[in-house]
C-alpha cells in the first residue's frame, strides 16, 4: 500500500506539473503574439470595395506613408508606432479616404498670390490623368527572404520616410518615386488567394492562372518600393561611406559612367554591379513573380542612369548574352524614371514610353513666399543671377557612331565651361553699362565646399528669391537642380539649353514660363574684341532681360504668375501647401501627381505596343522596335543639328574637382 500510494502521488504531481507547464506555455505564446502584432506594420488595401488590413512585409507600411507626410510637413524624423498607424488608418476608412493619401484641402493662412488649382499650366495633348482609372500594385517585399535583417529593414523605412536632406537632388528623386506614387494612384491587389500563391511561385512552375490575372489588368502599374540608394545605404553601408563625399551629400549611386557604359555594350552589365548585391537580390526576386512575367513593360523603376539598363536590354536582345539575362537587362524592360537620360536616342525612348523624365529634388526653402519675403515686385531687387561650378565637361553619349565616348550634340553642353565664363562676363557688363544689380557665384567641388553645402544652398536660395531672372548655364548634361530651385523661387529661367530636355510636358508649359537664348550668340559675344563689338554694334545677348523689364513689364508679370502656378508641379510634397507657402486653403498640385500622370501615359503607350505585336512575332521586347522606328524618323534631324554645330569636339573626361574649396562671388551693384 505504501509503495502504491507513493506511485500514485508521483503520478498526480507529474500531471499537475504538466498542466501548469501547458498553461504557462499558452500564456507565453499569447504574450508573444500580442507583442509581435504590436511590432507589425499595418497597411490597408481595398479588395472588392472593402477595407482589409494586411501586415508587413506588405507594400509600403501605412505608418511609413504617414510618417513621410509628417516629415515633409514638419521636418519630424520620428516614425509612428504600428498601433498609431492602425488607428489613423481606421479614421481614414471612416472618412472614406484612402489611408496614406494626402488630404484634399489644406489650411494655410491668408496672405499672398495663391497657386492655381488643377488642371495645371500647359497640359499636354496625350490622354493621361492620375485619376483616369489606372491603379498601382505595390509589391510586398520579403525582406527576410532577401537576407535583410529587421534592424536594416527599419533603417530603410526610416530613411525613406524621413525628411530629405537639402542637397539630396538624386536621392530625393529615388525617395519620392517610392513614397509619392502610392499617394496619387489608387491601390490594386489581386484576389487574396492569388496573392498568397504569387509569393510562392517560381519560374519553373506554370503559374499560368496567376500570370493571366496580371496580364488582363491592363490599367495597373507595378512598383517595387525599394530605392536603390536608400536600400544599399541601410543594409550594406550603414556604418561606412557609400561613394565619394559628393555622392553621399547628393544621394548619388557610386557608378563609374565610363566603365559602366563600356561593360553595358560588352556583355549587358552581366558582371557589373551598378547598385549593391542586396538590391540585385531584390530585382532577381521580382523577376520570379507572376506580375513581372506577365507585364514587365508596366513596372516602374526610379533609376538615374536610365541609359545603362536600356543599352543592356538592347545588347542582350540582340543575342549577345546567354540566358539568364543580367539583372539590369531585365530592368530595361520596365519604365525608367530619371531626371535625364544621357544617351542620344533619349527622345525616342520618351516617345515610346521607355523613359519618363522627372525633376530633381529641390528643398522647400527655395519656395518664394510673399508673406515672408514681401510683395513679389518689391522683393525682386536684382535683374538676374547665375550660379555654377567652374569645372564642367560633357557627360553624355550622343554620338551614334561611337556610342561609348563622351559627346554632346548640343553645342551649349559641348562648350559648357566656356559658356559659363561667358555668362559671368555678360552679367558683369550688363551691370556696369545699365546700372543694374546682378549676381554670379562659383563654387568648386571640394571637401571644404561639401562640408558647408547646406549653408551654400541656403545662400543660393536667398539670391534666387531676390532675382527676376535666373540664367541657367549648361552643365555636364542638360538638367541641373538649379532649374527647379529657380522655378520654386519664381525666378524666370533663362535657358542656354533647349527646353525639350525639361520634364513633365503634360503639366508644365515651359515655353510660357522661360526664355531661351542661343548659346552660340553668347559665345560669339564673349570671344569678340571690344573694338569689334563697338563697330558692329554687337548687343549683349543677356540684355533681353533688361529689355523685357523696361519695355514689356506686363509680360514679365504674366510669366511670373504662370511660374507661381507651375512650380507646384515640380516640387515634391504631400499636398499640404501650408508647409511651404502662406495663402488661402486650396488643393495644390505636386511633382508626385505630375509623375503619376506621365507614368499613366507611358504605360498606355507601352501597352499599345504589346497589343499591336503580332502573335508569334519576335521575342524581342516591342519597345525596341518602337524606338528603332522613332529613331529612324528623328535621325535626319539629329544629323543636321550635329553638322550645323560648329567647333564641336568630344567633351573631356577630366574630373570636376577644383583646387580651392572657397566660393568665389562677384556682385555688381548699380547706383
Secondary structure as GFF3:
##gff-version 3
##sequence-region A 1 671
A	DSSP	alpha_helix	2	39	.	.	.	ID=ss1
A	DSSP	beta_strand	42	47	.	.	.	ID=ss2
A	DSSP	beta_strand	50	55	.	.	.	ID=ss3
A	DSSP	alpha_helix	62	74	.	.	.	ID=ss4
A	DSSP	alpha_helix	82	95	.	.	.	ID=ss5
A	DSSP	beta_strand	135	138	.	.	.	ID=ss6
A	DSSP	alpha_helix	150	161	.	.	.	ID=ss7
A	DSSP	alpha_helix	169	184	.	.	.	ID=ss8
A	DSSP	alpha_helix	192	198	.	.	.	ID=ss9
A	DSSP	alpha_helix	208	216	.	.	.	ID=ss10
A	DSSP	beta_strand	220	223	.	.	.	ID=ss11
A	DSSP	alpha_helix	228	235	.	.	.	ID=ss12
A	DSSP	alpha_helix	245	250	.	.	.	ID=ss13
A	DSSP	alpha_helix	257	267	.	.	.	ID=ss14
A	DSSP	alpha_helix	277	287	.	.	.	ID=ss15
A	DSSP	alpha_helix	290	295	.	.	.	ID=ss16
A	DSSP	three_ten_helix	296	298	.	.	.	ID=ss17
A	DSSP	beta_strand	299	302	.	.	.	ID=ss18
A	DSSP	alpha_helix	306	317	.	.	.	ID=ss19
A	DSSP	alpha_helix	327	331	.	.	.	ID=ss20
A	DSSP	beta_strand	335	338	.	.	.	ID=ss21
A	DSSP	alpha_helix	346	351	.	.	.	ID=ss22
A	DSSP	beta_strand	355	357	.	.	.	ID=ss23
A	DSSP	three_ten_helix	364	366	.	.	.	ID=ss24
A	DSSP	alpha_helix	370	373	.	.	.	ID=ss25
A	DSSP	alpha_helix	376	379	.	.	.	ID=ss26
A	DSSP	beta_strand	382	388	.	.	.	ID=ss27
A	DSSP	alpha_helix	411	414	.	.	.	ID=ss28
A	DSSP	alpha_helix	416	434	.	.	.	ID=ss29
A	DSSP	beta_strand	438	442	.	.	.	ID=ss30
A	DSSP	alpha_helix	447	451	.	.	.	ID=ss31
A	DSSP	alpha_helix	453	465	.	.	.	ID=ss32
A	DSSP	beta_strand	467	472	.	.	.	ID=ss33
A	DSSP	alpha_helix	481	488	.	.	.	ID=ss34
A	DSSP	beta_strand	492	495	.	.	.	ID=ss35
A	DSSP	three_ten_helix	499	501	.	.	.	ID=ss36
A	DSSP	alpha_helix	510	513	.	.	.	ID=ss37
A	DSSP	beta_strand	514	516	.	.	.	ID=ss38
A	DSSP	alpha_helix	519	527	.	.	.	ID=ss39
A	DSSP	alpha_helix	530	535	.	.	.	ID=ss40
A	DSSP	alpha_helix	543	551	.	.	.	ID=ss41
A	DSSP	alpha_helix	553	566	.	.	.	ID=ss42
A	DSSP	three_ten_helix	567	570	.	.	.	ID=ss43
A	DSSP	three_ten_helix	577	579	.	.	.	ID=ss44
A	DSSP	alpha_helix	591	612	.	.	.	ID=ss45
A	DSSP	alpha_helix	622	644	.	.	.	ID=ss46
A	DSSP	beta_strand	664	668	.	.	.	ID=ss47
###
